[in-house]
Amino acid sequence: MDTIDFNNIKFKPLDESKIIISVDRLTRFKETEEKYLRVFRDILISNLIYPKYKKSDLESMEYSKLTYLAEYIINESLKILLEDYEESDFYINYLLQTFENSVFNVSDKVSVLLDNKINYNAVIKLLDDNVPINLKWLKMLLTSNEPITDSYKMGLKYPIKKIVLCEGITEEILLPEFAKLVGYDFNMNGVQLISAGGKNQVVKMFYDLAEKVKVPIFVLMDSDASKNKEEIIPKARSKDRIYILKNGEFEDNLPLHLVEKALKYSIANISEEPEKEEEEKSEGMVNYLEHFYKNRGAHEFKKADFAHVVQQNISGIEDVSDVFKTVINEIEKM
């Protein structure tokens, strides 16, 4: 690595917001190399005045040099922001490196990015209680003697122990709610749920994740995804699980009484009861819901919006269908 003359470095200090955003991005669930390179390069492009590097320079820069420059700007900025700045023992850095290696396949080259000296102890002083769950987890690391046990006990999710990969936003919104009622809180068990945006995207995302992560992946897809399952099987590891719903889409397996509650909640003054079961059997729940909203002059049916309405109307275990109880049990066993 080229020698860095820190005495001649000139930079624009990061403000409090930029530091928090950067650390938020570094501690989220995302492939290690991708997130560290993006954050470190962004800091150098935006805040390093001298020496000045072009984007192409940063893309070819040794990871060790990139890391040293980024951590220097972060730490020097923290010294300016905090009157009570203190040097770190870098214990949190060690934990982050350990946890990242437990989740992702990290090469020796990428380990250089993780082996940084960012003063996370100082960063934590900037964090209030209204921060994302990954930053709440970061704060917990500063004081806990049992960081893994305490993280799950507090429902902070990290480090991730397993991934649930599903097709759409409805699953992303509702499956964690149903899991809580069944007694398997995703955040208390290190479960990362990812919606891919369709069954074809599930296949692509699985291929990518299976190469990058060490943790098991549970794939949940609708009943029409048998061909997609066959595409996944050759890449599936022994610890992975593919689960295909037997009947229709996720929405088709919602209890009818829960759908009724959600519709009455979202549309006021319903005077006509729809022929739910007939339409559902012939067209599927999603098509039925589209017709329902259209026929009553309501707003356009959107899965995400309806899922949030359903979420608000979940009241107890009776709102969890047997299908979803089985799915959650399979996730728990994995």
KENU-570990 format. One record per atom (N, C-alpha, C): residue in three letters; z, x, y. Coordinates in steps of 0.02 Angstrom, whole numbers, plus 50000, padded with zeros to 5 digits. Layout:
# residues N
alaZXY/...
//
This chain:
# residues 334
met500005004249940/met500005000050000/met500005004350062/asp499625002250113/asp499625005850176/asp500315005550207/thr500515011050241/thr501155011150275/thr501155006350334/ile501695002550341/ile501764997850396/ile502225000850449/asp501985001450509/asp502395003950565/asp502714998050599/phe503304996250577/phe503634990350604/phe503814991150678/asn503874997250702/asn504044998350772/asn503484996150819/asn502874996050795/asn502314994150837/asn502054987050824/ile502384983450781/ile502174976650768/ile502344972150827/lys501864968150846/lys501974963150899/lys501814956250870/phe502264951550883/phe502164944950854/phe502454939550900/lys502204933550893/lys502494927750926/lys503004924750879/pro503634924350900/pro504154921850854/pro504004914750830/leu504174913550769/leu504134906750742/leu504674902450774/asp504504896450792/asp505034891950816/asp505394888850756/glu505924885250770/glu506334882350716/glu505914877850671/ser505494873750701/ser505084869050663/ser504614872750615/lys504294878050639/lys503824881850597/lys504174885250539/ile504784887750551/ile505154890950497/ile505334885750443/ile505564879950464/ile505764874750416/ile505154872350377/ile504594871350411/ile503984869150377/ile503764874450326/ser503784880750345/ser503574886150300/ser504004886450238/val504664886050247/val505114886350190/val505064880050147/asp504944874350179/asp504834868150142/asp504234869050096/arg503694871950120/arg503094872850080/arg503204877950025/leu503624882950037/leu503754888149987/leu504184885549929/thr504584880449941/thr505054878149890/thr504844871649856/arg504274868949874/arg504024862949841/arg503714864549773/phe503614859349733/phe503294860349668/phe502544861249679/lys502324867349677/lys501624869049684/lys501524875949654/glu500944877249628/glu500804883549594/glu500984889449640/thr501334894349611/thr501654899749649/thr501174903549695/glu500644906149667/glu500194910349707/glu499884906349764/glu499674900349749/glu499344896149800/glu499794894849860/lys500414892749847/lys500844890949903/lys501084897049943/tyr501234902549909/tyr501474908449945/tyr500924911549987/leu500324912049959/leu499764914849998/leu499614910550058/arg499624904050049/arg499464899550105/arg499964900250161/val500614900350144/val501134900850195/val501124907650229/phe501094912950191/phe501114919750219/phe500504921050263/arg499914919150240/arg499314920250279/arg499314916150342/asp499564910050338/asp499594905750396/asp500044908850450/ile500604911650429/ile501064914850476/ile500734920750511/leu500374924750473/leu500064930750503/leu499484928750549/ile499104923650530/ile498554921450573/ile498814918650638/ser499354914650634/ser499594911150693/ser500074915250736/asn500434920050707/asn500984923150744/asn500954930750750/leu500544933950711/leu500494941250717/leu499994943050772/ile500244946550823/ile499814948450880/ile499504955350869/tyr499924960050846/tyr499674966850831/tyr500044969650771/pro499704972450723/pro498974972650717/pro498684965750702/lys498094964550726/lys497774958050717/lys497304958250658/tyr497364953350614/tyr496944953150554/tyr496514946850555/lys495904947650533/lys495474941850524/lys495644938550457/lys495404932450448/lys495534928850386/lys495284932750326/ser494714935850332/ser494434939750277/ser494874945850261/asp495194948650313/asp495644954350302/asp496254952150261/leu496514946250278/leu497104943750243/leu496944941950170/glu496334939550159/glu496144937650091/glu496074943750046/ser495944949550074/ser495884955650033/ser496514960050037/met496994958050076/met497594962150087/met498024962350024/glu498324968050010/glu498784968649954/glu499364963749963/tyr499574960849907/tyr500104955849910/tyr500754958749938/ser500894965049923/ser501514968149947/ser501514968650023/lys500954970650052/lys500904971250125/lys500944964350157/leu500604959650129/leu500624952850154/leu501334950150155/thr501704951450101/thr502394949150095/thr502834952450147/tyr502784959050154/tyr503204962750202/tyr503094960250273/leu502474959150291/leu502324956950360/leu502594949850372/ala502494945350324/ala502724938450333/ala503474938050334/glu503814941450289/glu504554941150289/glu504844944350351/tyr504514949550377/tyr504744952750439/tyr504724947850497/ile504164944250504/ile504094939450559/ile504594933750552/ile504694931350491/ile505184926050480/ile505884928250498/asn506084934050473/asn506774936350485/asn506894938250558/glu506414941450590/glu506494943150661/glu506514936750703/ser506144931750684/ser506174925350720/ser506854922050712/leu507144922550652/leu507804919850640/leu508334923350682/lys508264929850691/lys508724933650733/lys508714931150805/ile508124929350828/ile508054926750896/ile508354919750902/leu508264915650850/leu508484908750853/leu509244907950843/leu509534912250802/leu510234911350783/leu510694916550815/glu511174914150853/glu511664918850883/glu512114921750829/asp512244917950777/asp512684920250723/asp512284922850663/tyr511704925650675/tyr511284928350621/tyr511664933750583/glu511634933450518/glu511924938550474/glu511424940550422/glu511474946750400/glu511024949050347/glu511194945450282/ser510694944750239/ser510774941050177/ser510924945650119/asp511244942850067/asp511334946550004/asp510744945249957/phe510294940849976/phe509674939249939/phe509804936149871/tyr510404933149863/tyr510544929749800/tyr510094923649791/ile509984920049846/ile509544914149842/ile508834916349824/asn508614921949850/asn507944924449832/asn507894925649758/tyr508424928449729/tyr508444929649657/tyr508404923049618/leu508774918049641/leu508764911549607/leu508074908349612/leu507774908549671/leu507114905649679/leu506604909049635/gln506654915649630/gln506194919349588/gln506294917549514/thr506924916949494/thr507084915149425/thr506834908249408/phe506954903449452/phe506744896549439/phe505994895849439/glu505664899349485/glu504934899049488/glu504624901749424/asn504924907049398/asn504674909949335/asn504824905549275/ser505334901249280/ser505494896649225/ser505004890849221/val504664889349276/val504214883649280/val503484885749274/phe503294891149308/phe502594893249312/phe502474899749275/asn501854900649253/asn501634907049225/asn501484911749284/val501924916249297/val501864920649356/val501664927649333/ser501104929949356/ser500864936649339/ser501244941949377/asp501184948249356/asp501514953749391/asp501274954149463/lys500634952849473/lys500354953149541/lys500684947849585/val500764941849559/val501054936449598/val501804937349607/ser502134940749561/ser502854942049567/ser503024945649631/val502554949549656/val502664953149719/val502804948249776/leu502454942549776/leu502564937449827/leu503254934449821/leu503484933449760/leu504154930649749/leu504704935549765/asp504564941949757/asp505064947149767/asp505114948849841/asn505234943749882/asn505264944749955/asn505994945049978/lys506074946650041/lys506744947350071/lys506824942450130/ile506554936550122/ile506664931350172/ile507404929650173/asn507694929150233/asn508404927750240/asn508524920150234/tyr508564917750173/tyr508654910650162/tyr509354908350185/asn509844912750183/asn510504910950208/asn510464908850282/ala510064912550320/ala509974910850391/ala509554904550399/val509034903850358/val508614897850362/val509034891550352/ile509504891650305/ile509904885850289/ile510314883450349/lys510484888050394/lys510844886150454/lys510434881550499/leu509784881550490/leu509344877350531/leu509244870450501/leu509464869450439/leu509324863250404/leu509884858050413/asp509694852050435/asp510184846650438/asp510164842750372/asp510494837150370/asp510534833250308/asp509904829150296/asn509504828050348/asn508904823850343/asn508294828150328/val508294831350270/val507744835650250/val507494833450181/pro506884835550162/pro506634833750095/pro507084836350039/ile506994833449980/ile507434835049924/ile507424842349905/asn506854845749912/asn506824852849895/asn507244857049942/leu507294855050006/leu507704858750054/leu508444857050045/lys508594850950023/lys509294849450005/lys509504853749946/trp509044854749900/trp509184859149842/trp509294866249866/leu508884868649913/leu508964875349940/leu509654876149971/lys509874871150009/lys510544871550039/lys511084871949987/met511004868149933/met511494868149879/met511574875049847/leu511014878749843/leu511034885349811/leu511504890149846/leu511624889049910/leu512044893649948/leu512774893349927/thr513004887549903/thr513714886649890/thr513884885449817/ser513394884049775/ser513534882149706/ser513624888149660/asn514114887649617/asn514204892649564/asn513824890849501/glu513624884549496/glu513234882049440/glu512624878549467/pro512134882249494/pro511584879149530/pro511154874249490/ile511034875649426/ile510634871149385/ile511014864749370/thr511634865549347/thr512044859749331/thr512154855449392/asp512324858549448/asp512464854749509/asp511834851349537/ser511274854649530/ser510654851649554/ser510504845049520/tyr510534845049454/tyr510384838949417/tyr510924833749428/lys511544835949431/lys512104831249442/lys512034827749510/met511774831349559/met511694828649627/met511014825149636/gly510604825049583/gly509954821749587/gly509464825449631/leu509484832149630/leu509044836249672/leu508424838749636/lys508354837149574/lys507734837949534/lys507534845049516/tyr507664849849559/tyr507424856749546/tyr507964860849510/pro507754865549467/pro507064867249448/pro506774862049400/ile506124861249402/ile505784856149363/ile505814857949288/lys505984853049246/lys506024854049174/lys505434851049136/lys505124845949165/lys504554842749132/lys504134839149185/ile503504838049168/ile503034834749214/ile502794828249182/val502774822949220/val502454816649199/val501814815949240/leu501254816149207/leu500604815649240/leu500304808849226/cys500184804849279/cys499944798049270/cys499314796949312/glu499034791049304/glu498394789549337/glu498464787949411/gly498934783549429/gly498914780949496/gly499564780249533/ile499504777549593/ile500074776949639/ile500584771849615/thr500374766749579/thr500854761749554/thr501364764949508/glu501134769049462/glu501594772649418/glu502054777249457/glu501774780649506/glu502164785349546/glu502734781849582/ile502614775849606/ile503124772149644/ile503624768749597/leu503384765549544/leu503804761249504/leu504134764449444/leu503804769249412/leu504084772149351/leu504774775349363/pro504864779149417/pro505544781849429/pro506074776449439/glu505874770849470/glu506354765449480/glu506554762249414/phe506064761149371/phe506214758349305/phe506634763249264/ala506494769649271/ala506864774749233/ala507604774849253/lys507744773949317/lys508444773749339/lys508814768049305/leu508484762249301/leu508804756349271/leu508924757349197/val508484761049165/val508554762449093/val509094767749081/gly509274771349134/gly509794776549127/gly509534783549122/tyr508904784549143/tyr508604791149141/tyr508304792649210/asp508724794749256/asp508524796249324/asp508084802549324/phe507474802049349/phe507014807749349/phe507304813649388/asn507594812349446/asn507854817849487/asn508464821149456/met508824817549415/met509414820449383/met509244823849318/asn508594823649300/asn508374826849238/asn507784831549248/gly507654833349311/gly507134838249325/gly506434836049308/val506284829649320/val505624826849304/val505194826549367/gln504624829849365/gln504134829649420/gln503584824849401/leu503504819349438/leu502984814549425/leu502394815849471/ile501794816049442/ile501184817349480/ile500674811949464/ser500404808649517/ser499864803949506/ser499204807449524/ala498734807049479/ala498114810949486/ala497574807249525/gly497594800549525/gly497084796749559/gly496514794549514/gly496674792849452/gly496164790549405/gly496164794549341/lys495914791449288/lys495964794649222/lys495544801049217/asn494974801249252/asn494574807449251/asn494934813149287/gln495274811349340/gln495654816449377/gln496264818749336/val496534814349294/val497074816349250/val496854822049205/val496264821449178/val496004826749133/val495944833349171/lys495644833149230/lys495554839249270/lys496224842349288/met496694838049309/met497344840649329/met497734843349269/phe497654840049212/phe498004842649152/phe497744849549134/tyr497084850549136/tyr496794857049121/tyr497104862349166/asp497164860749229/asp497434865549278/asp498174866849265/leu498564861649255/leu499274862449245/leu499434866049180/ala499064864449127/ala499214867449062/ala499134875049063/glu498724877549109/glu498634884749115/glu499164887949160/lys499444883949205/lys499884886749257/lys500624885849244/val500814880549206/val501524879149198/val501774880649128/lys502424882149124/lys502754883249060/lys503074876949033/val503234872349078/val503604866349058/val503144861349024/pro503424856848982/pro503004851848948/pro502724846648996/ile502144843848977/ile501804838749017/ile501744832348976/phe501974826849005/phe501904820248974/phe501344816749011/val500804815048976/val500234811749007/val500254804348990/leu500254800249043/leu500264792949035/leu499614790049063/met499244786449021/met498604783549043/met498524776349019/asp498074772749052/asp497934765849036/asp497574765248968/ser497514759248944/ser497244758048876/ser496504759948870/asp496154760448926/asp495434762048922/asp495294769548925/ala495814773548913/ala495734780848922/ala495694784748857/ser495474781448803/ser495454784848738/ser494984790848739/lys494414790248774/lys493954795848778/lys494254801648818/asn494634799948869/asn494964805048909/asn495504808648868/lys495834804848825/lys496324807848781/lys496004813148737/glu495414811548711/glu495054816348668/glu494874822748706/glu494754822048771/glu494604827948812/glu495214832248823/ile495794829048825/ile496414832648838/ile496664836248776/ile496594833248719/ile496894835848657/ile496744843248644/pro496124845648654/pro496004852848640/pro496404857548684/lys496594855248743/lys496974859448789/lys497724858348785/ala497924853148749/ala498634851448745/ala499014856548704/arg499604858248728/arg500054862748692/arg500514858748647/ser500854861948602/ser501284858348554/ser501844854548590/lys502054856948649/lys502594853648685/lys502364847848729/asp501714846848736/asp501444841548778/asp501404835048738/arg501344829448775/arg501324822748744/arg500824818448782/ile500394815048745/ile499904810448776/ile500074803448753/tyr500184798948802/tyr500374792048786/tyr499884787348819/ile499564783148779/ile499084778248804/ile499394771348799/leu499414767748855/leu499664760848853/leu499234756648806/lys499544752348768/lys499174748248720/lys498784742748754/asn499044740148808/asn498734734348840/asn498594735648914/gly497964736248931/gly497754736249001/gly498024741949043/glu498114740449108/glu498354745249156/glu499114744749163/phe499394749149203/phe500114749049215/phe500334742249240/glu499944739449288/glu500114732949317/glu500134727349266/asp499714727849214/asp499694722649162/asp500344722249122/asn500754727549126/asn501364727749086/asn501984726349127/leu501884724449191/leu502454722149231/leu502674715249206/pro503324713949204/pro503554707149185/pro503274702049234/leu503044696349208/leu502744691249251/leu503234688649303/his503874688049285/his504364685549333/his504444690449392/leu504364696949378/leu504404701949432/leu503804701449477/val503214700349448/val502614699449489/val502684693249533/glu502964687849505/glu503074681649544/glu503534683049604/lys504084686649592/lys504544688149646/lys504204692149701/ala503794696949680/ala503444701149728/ala502944697149770/leu502584692549737/leu502094688549773/leu502434683849823/lys502974680749802/lys503324676249847/lys503634679949906/tyr503814686149894/tyr504104690349947/tyr503574692449997/ser502974693949972/ser502454696750015/ser502044691450051/ile502014685350024/ile501624680050055/ile502074673950067/ala502164672450130/ala502614666950147/ala502274660250136/asn502694655150123/asn502454648150118/asn501904647150066/ile502014649750007/ile501534648549953/ile501634641349928/ser501134637249937/ser501204630249917/ser500904628849848/glu500494633549826/glu500144632349763/glu500324637749713/glu500574635849656/glu500724640849605/glu500084642849569/pro499914649249566/pro499304651449533/pro499354650849457/glu498784650249425/glu498774650049352/glu498774657249327/lys499364660249331/lys499444667449318/lys499194669449249/glu499474666149200/glu499354668449132/glu498624667749112/glu498294662449133/glu497594661549115/glu497174666949147/glu497284668049213/glu496884673049248/glu497044680049222/glu497674681249208/glu497874687849185/glu497554689449118/lys497544684549074/lys497264685749007/lys496514686949011/ser496184683549057/ser495454684049059/ser495214689949101/glu495594691849152/glu495344696849199/glu495784703049205/gly496394702649187/gly496844708249198/gly497244707149262/met497834710049266/met498284708749322/met498004711049389/val497684716749391/val497424719349455/val496894714549483/asn496424712349440/asn495914707649464/asn496234701149486/tyr496724698949448/tyr497074692849467/tyr497394693449536/leu497734699149548/leu498064700149612/leu497564700549669/glu496994703649657/glu496464703949708/glu496244696849727/his496134692649675/his495934685749688/his496484681749723/phe497094683049702/phe497664679449731/phe497694680549807/tyr497664686749828/tyr497704688249900/tyr497094685549937/lys496514686349907/lys495894684149940/lys495884676549947/asn496064672949895/asn496034665649896/asn496524662449945/arg497044666049962/arg497544663350009/arg497464666150079/gly496904669550091/gly496764672050158/gly497244677450180/ala497554680750132/ala498034686050148/ala497654692650158/his498044697850171/his497734704450179/his497434706850113/glu497014711850118/glu496704714650058/glu497224717450010/phe497134716149946/phe497594718849897/phe497524726349891/lys498084729849898/lys498094737149889/lys498664738849841/lys498504742849791/lys498994744349739/lys499634747349767/ala499564752049813/ala500164755349840/ala500614750449876/asp500304746249918/asp500694741349955/asp501054736549908/phe500684734149858/phe500994729449811/phe501544732749771/ala501444739049752/ala501954742649713/ala502594743249754/his502534744449819/his503134744849862/his503484738149866/val503094732749867/val503404726049868/val503764724749802/val503444726549747/val503774725849681/val504414729949680/gln504374736049706/gln504964740449707/gln505544737149744/gln505394733849799/gln505924730649839/gln506224724549803/asn505864722049753/asn506104715949719/asn506384717349649/ile506424723649631/ile506744725449568/ile507504724649575/ser507794720849532/ser508514719449539/ser508934721749480/gly508634722849422/gly509044724849366/gly508624726449304/ile508964727949250/ile508634730049189/ile508164724649162/glu508284718449180/glu507844712949157/glu507144713549188/asp507074717649240/asp506414718549272/asp506024724349241/val506294727349189/val505954732849155/val505684730149089/ser505024730249080/ser504734727649018/ser504874732348960/asp504814729748900/asp504924733748840/asp504424739548837/val503824738448863/val503314743748863/val503574749648903/phe503844748448962/phe504074753849004/phe504714757048977/lys505134753148945/lys505724756048912/lys505504761048859/thr504984759348822/thr504724763848770/thr504444770248801/val504054769448855/val503754775248889/val504304779948914/ile504814777148945/ile505354781248973/ile505744784648917/asn505834781148862/asn506184784148805/asn505784790048777/glu505124789448775/glu504694794848752/glu504724800848799/ile504744799548864/ile504814805048913/ile505474808548904/glu506004804748895/glu506664807648886/glu506694812048823/lys506374809848769/lys506404813648706/lys506004820048708/met505514820548753/met505064826248754/met505424832748771/
//
